[in-house]
């Protein structure tokens, strides 16, 4: 007579030795280190990314204000974007370069300035750069990756976003 037994959906127990067991323990250690880095180092990386990228664009915005008399000319003769008037382009881009970095610095609605500056960087590289090779800088790709990271992860624990989140939990 044959007896039917119910099989468990649980994973079979690990072998007590061998190369697969060693690889499994190494993988577990690797993952534990990754979790520790995420918890301890990522918040500092997040702050550094926000400050570094914010400074780049804030400095550009300040330079635009200092050289305001040249901004309309640049958008009319150098960038030639069309769609909007050169004066409006100058106002919009300068405003974005002054406001969005400040939001990044303090980590307020971090995803909004990250996305805005990601779009601005992509526009500079792919649209303006298409018309003028001087704007095809390879570091724009790094900037876009950093902004993508900030868009995905948000401001982290050392931000206004992080403080508000901790108060709501």
ABEGO torsion letter per residue (X at the ends): XBBBBBBBABBBBBBABEAAAAAAAAAAAAAAAAAAAAAAAAAAAAAAAAAAAAAAAAAAAAAAAAAAAAAAAAAAAAAGAEGBBAAAAAAAAAAAAAAAAAAAAAGBGAAAAAAAAAAAAAAAAAAAAAABAAABBAAAAAAAAAAAAAAAAEAEABBAAAAAAAAAX
